[in-house]
Amino acid sequence: MPFGACSTALRAAIALAALVATALAPARATPYLVVDANSGQVLFQNEATAVWYPASLTKLMTLYVALDAVRAGKLTLDTPLVVSARAARMPPSKMGFRPGTQVTLDNALKMLMVHSPNDVAVMIAEGISGSVEAFASSMNETAQRLGMRESHFVNPNGLHNPDHVSSARDMAILARALLREFPEHADLFDIGAIQLGNRILQNHNGLLGRYPGADGMKTGFTCPSGWNIVASANHNGRRLITVVLGAPSPKLRNQEAADLLDRGFAMSGGSDSLESLPAPSSSDAPNMRVDVCLHRSAAVIAAAEEEEAMAAQTVLPVGRGGASFAVVATASGRTLLSNQRPRFDPVRVFIGPVAGWKGPVLAARPTAGAIPADAKAYSAENAGGVDDQSSTGAAANAPAALKGAVVTPHRLKAKRARTVASKGTSRTSHAASAQKVKK
């Protein structure tokens, strides 16, 4: 056997053995929950009302508020939003758009659900409510209306803040509300990958295409929260939602979610409702930083989700949500997720308005008053605003628009190379001129 093939097979065997060992490990005590999406019955749970840092699960609430605004006629999915200086300063994960770039709400929501960019979340918040703070107020009003008792939001992306908390129960309530109130947008949750220009970005949800019937919904990670997931799956018309909070790694998070779904589909029903679960014993969220990040470098932590999303892709293309699955069946009927991921046909997204758009362009604004006619980006940190650098072309011009809107490493290297070459040419010309003078 060729060395490369042997090495690949050995790595696969080791990974599979580690995965089996993980699946057989004792269950952890961090919060989890499985609920029937249709009836709202809780099949089983552990500490489901414990206060927790939700990380990027927060973006499910950002999505809800955005779709609710569309339903109320405040904007449309084709409405362009403007990246502000504040949005552009958000830390990764991000799209990296320059201030002034325009992105339609439809494209922004697809990016939000697949790549989980923090800059796009702020752009959505500022475009809809005028500011992050005003949008957070809408998030909290929505949470109260839906009955999310343990939740309090201070931003639209889930970046860590001690006052930004939720619970497994509340996230299940939010997931049910999204599926029940906006069924026409359920396809946002099962997009396996998006393509923007030449960039292909994979979904971080490791159940898509790997767990039969998996069709959403969102993952999240910060050191204080651990790795979280809200996952949904449909078997023969029965949809379950599971929430896992505080996992120590993305692989453990995904496998635990698969185990919980297996167990839930094997049951016929539960006895509790989401509303009847007891209040938490503490109002403080635990900080998982020591357990999750203490012995890991910043680079390893930052790459963990990307490594999971970009793992070996040896399964044939299966479309948006997956039709064949990279799983390992066991005699007991458990679904063990393999290290292989399906290769999805990416959904194309673009920047700039749609062709022929004549409506308003929404941007951050200092008050909740009228939207400025020119709709330039505004942020509290840069009250002078920024110039609009966005593309005015349609989807067909996306690669050109992307080239002008995003600073990529290879472009920076090329620019530096041109600068060095230009300086070298200048020095050569100067030396030649000096030589002529001497002659």
Secondary structure, 3 states (H helix, E strand, C coil): CCHHHHHHHHHHHHHHHHHHHHHHCCCCCCCEEEEECCCCEEEEEECCCCCECCHHHHHHHHHHHHHHHHHCCCCCCCCEEECCHHHHCCCCCCCCECCCCEEEHHHHHHHHHHCCCHHHHHHHHHHHHCCHHHHHHHHHHHHHHHCCCCCECCCCCCCCCCCCEECHHHHHHHHHHHHHHCHHHHHHCCCCEEEECCEEEECCCCCCCCCCCEEEEEEEEECCCEEEEEEEEEECCEEEEEEEEEECCHHHHHHHHHHHHHHHHCCCCCCEEHHHCCCCCCCCCCCCHHHHHCCCCHHHHHHHHHHHHCCCCCECCCCCCCCCCCEEECCCCCEEECCCCECCCCEEECCECCCCCCCCCECCCCCCCCCCCCCCCCECCECCCCCCCCCCCCHHHHHHHHHHHECCHHHHHHHHHHHHHHHHHHHHHHHHHHHHHHC
